[in-house]
Amino acid sequence: MADVAGATVSPSIGETNDAQKNVFDLGAFVGDLTLEDDPSSDDISLEGLEQELEECKNNDVVANILSKGTKLRDYTKGVENDLRKVELDSIQDYIKESDNLVSLHDQIHDCDSILSQMETLLSGFQAEIGSISSDIKILQEKSMDMSLRLKNRKVAESKLAKFVEDIIIPPRMVDVLVDGEVNEEYMRTLEILSKKLKFVEVDPMVKASKALKDVQPELEKLRQKAVSKVFDFIVQKLYALRKPKTNIQILQQSVLLKYKYVVSFLKEHGKEIYNEVRAAYIDTMNKVLSAHFRAYIQALEKLQLDIATYNDLIGVETRSSGLFIRAREPLKNRSAVFALGDRISILKDIDEPALIPHIAEASSNKYPYEVLFRSLQKLLMDTATSEYNFCDDFFGEESIFYEIFSGPFGVIDEHFDSILPNCYDAIGLMLMIQIIHKHQLIMSRRRIPCLDSYLDKVNISLWPRFKLVFDMHLNSLRNANVKTLWEDDVHPHYVMRRYAEFTASLIHLNAECGDGQLDLNLERLRMAVDDLLIKLAKNFPKPKSQTVFLINNYDMTITVLKEAGPEGGKIQMHFEELLKSNTTIFVEELLQEHFNNLIKFVKSKASEDPTSNPDKPITVAEVEPLVKDFASRWKAAIELMHKDVITSFSNFLCGMEILRAALTQLLLYYTRLSDCIKRIVGGSALNKDLVSISSIIWKEERKREKLMTRQGDDDDIKAEKEAKKEAFRKYLETSGAVDALTKVLVSLYEQNDKPSSAVEFIQQKLSCPSISEYEKLQAEFSDLQIKYNDLLAAHQKTCKELEEMKNSHALATASTKETTDSESPKDGL
């Protein structure tokens, strides 16, 4: 009906489509409506009409009606007529479809009957399902009960099975523990026995069980048997450590560590036996290592090279005193007492293996004590590291190490206590201090703390001894007898060389650790040597000789300090200042000796203005003798200065620097004299006698070039020879020739029955042929060379023939190709 009404109304709506586009004021239009009186309108209320009109303002149909001015009552009647017409049409449609509606009603009735039957059937199903649900619920309860029982039974079974497994003793286990050998299977069985023993001891419920009463005696018997057998096995292995020439570390790593669980078993289930095994191992290793270190120390003592004695001090004279004192090597030639030299290499080789005494003894080598000290400490570190790790792995105790090494520590301390009081080698003591410092770093990197207290103790004992020896050197300088030390020689004194080498060595060694106390002691030593050097210089009668002596010693000291390294510091600066001041003094003395009048004049009058004193002006006559004297002999004087400097100073370069300073000062004096002459009235008359500054400089440069060339040639020749020697030595080392010869000679030395021909023995060891074999090989080589030459000639001949054949074949091929090409056009035709 609504659709029909919509269709009916739609034409009127279509007519108003254009009017909808215009803006329509509903309020204004409604205000003009005139309402007819209706007798039934008394009960009608107009309240809310304004709101409804406002709501209908935007309705298209209402807006269309109002825009045409149609009265609402007429429009309503039209709509009612349309509805009535639609209703009548709808009734006619229903009458036409009445048969179909009857058929539909019958079908609906049949469906109701069918659905009723289904409802009855489903109700029956519902009742049956309800009964089944109750049965399922009952079954579910029974299933849950059975599941709970099964779960409890499994839990009980697992606990009971574990209990039975932990407490039962299999026959195989008894056979292995009683009759089996101690091997990997035996250790696995021990682990099982250990678990059973722990299970019995730990769980209180097991202790109260009846099953334990039957099993516990058997477990105890097995424990006692296993402990006894393991004890015998370990003691047997420990006895193997006492055999001579046994490699302890290999035995520990490859044998004992395999059975470390045996010790753990004893520790847990046989404490008394474990303590016996522990004590036996400590006693064995203590004695074995003590014997090894004692033998090694005795072998090292045979290799010791004595460096310094009680009298080997800086300030002690070289001449032997006393009637019955045996003459020995002059101290000033024994540079190793005070100079570091190659001994510093011990610090670079700090990680090298320890010395093997019998090999070193076979080569007849002797070593300073610090080399032996490093070897001993290296052996101690490696042995202690291995033993510490083994004790930690095998016994699980670090404290056992200190009980084992109480013996070796005692042996080493005994040796050290006998060596240290007789050690007067300060350089060696300082090297040993550095070795201990580096060894502490090595042990720290290894993370092995077992030697910390020992190394600290050795370090603490070395410093006081070094201080004592250092004070002996210091007192030797302070108490030195100047008369016995003095030598009528201006060249560097051997005491000063000792001091320079000694100081440079200690400064170089102290550079790494930077001990401030040593720096203070070196300053005290410098003050003492300064005083002694001044006293020695005063014994020279001439001031010039005193100055030359001081310059030579200062220069030598600076050179030694520079050669040692850049760590000279304050001491080197001090001597450089002394050298500079004494060089200035010597230059003045040297110039005074050869140009005394000229210098006196320049210092007294050359700086004055000639016209400033009218009463006594500087005249040409006063200056002319000085100018002519200088012009006549300046070359000879400079030549004498050259000879004097070269003969007076040991260091050529130092002499050249002093000579340069002297000539520079001379040029300054002469320049001032020339300036003075220019200011004198009539001084230009002396210009012809004045020597040009450039001439003096050119002469000096020529002289210096000759000297430097001569010195350089000598140095080059020496350097070239040394370079060739060093290159050949490195060649022998890198090629392995030195090692091969050393091994052969050591093997020859160890032969009890020496061969009749040492040369043939060496040739045999080096896989070299004998003389007869060499001659035979030489003859074979000659025959083979002849055969080779014949084969080579035949080969060359064959190659020539082959080349000719190739050429002839190439010509034949080319001619055939040309013939083919010429015949091709004919074939085409």
Summary of the structure (lengths in Angstrom):
residues: 829
radius of gyration: 61.6
end to end distance: 106.8
largest distance: 176.8
contacts: 2190
relative contact order: 0.03
helix: 80%
strand: 0%
